[in-house]
Amino acid sequence: MNKATYNYYKVKIEDLTYDFAKKIVYLRKELTTSTDNREYVISRQILRSGTSIGTNIAEAVPPQSKADYLNKISIALKEANETKLWLRLLKDCNYITQTHYETLISAIVILL
């Protein structure tokens, strides 16, 4: 991969993970300020895991070593999977709609 291609993918994944993190922050805000159905515990967990995806990607690029890169990417993948679980739980417990769930899950799938 040449340097221009590398920089393109670096910017693209950082933008995607940043946009996803913003969606998670907005979701947390919705969950904790809703007058009908407030939720604090899961929303705190999803805020942590959902924003951690982007921070681990940002730490991975540029890598200090191949092992460092693989470690950070592996952590980002684990955080994405954890976020998917929290989203499913929020949907199944009627804190978010099916449509909201599908939108956020689609964003995670793009990251993976």
HELIX and SHEET records of a PDB file:
HELIX    1   1 LYS A    3  THR A   33  1                                  31    
HELIX    2   2 VAL A   41  ALA A   60  1                                  20    
HELIX    3   3 LYS A   66  ASP A   92  1                                  27    
HELIX    4   4 GLN A   98  LEU A  111  1                                  14    
END                                                                             
